[in-house]
Amino acid sequence: MSKPVVPVNLADKLSQFSELWSQKKVAVLNDYKVKLAKLKGEFVWHTHEDTDELFLVISGRLAIQLRDTNVVLGPGELFVVPRRVEHCPSQRKRPRSCCANRRERSTLVMQEGR
């Protein structure tokens, strides 16, 4: 039996929670989870040993600190942090975000909070 085909409305999903840095699964794509998150401030420096991490900005700005450089993303831009690369995402304004990553790991997509 096939599942019904239903699009995911990101704005609707984002309105259903308020916790910061807490990713919420909205879809599954093969071995990857697609998640939403709301961000503010700085996360911790971390690495992912077995997977890359995708950051996609929907609106607003996201800074990703790497040990040797910083990457700043704006609306419609994405960046993939390769596995085993230490990084620290940060956001000054309260953003809303969406993520896609392996089921056992996380990836983050951002939208500025309103």
Secondary structure, DSSP 4 states (H G I P E B T S, - for coil): -PPP-----HHHHHTT---BT--EEEEEETTEEEEEEE--EE---B--SS--EEEEESSS-EEEEESS-EEEE-TT-EEEEPTT--EEEEESS-EEEEEEEETTS--EEEEE--
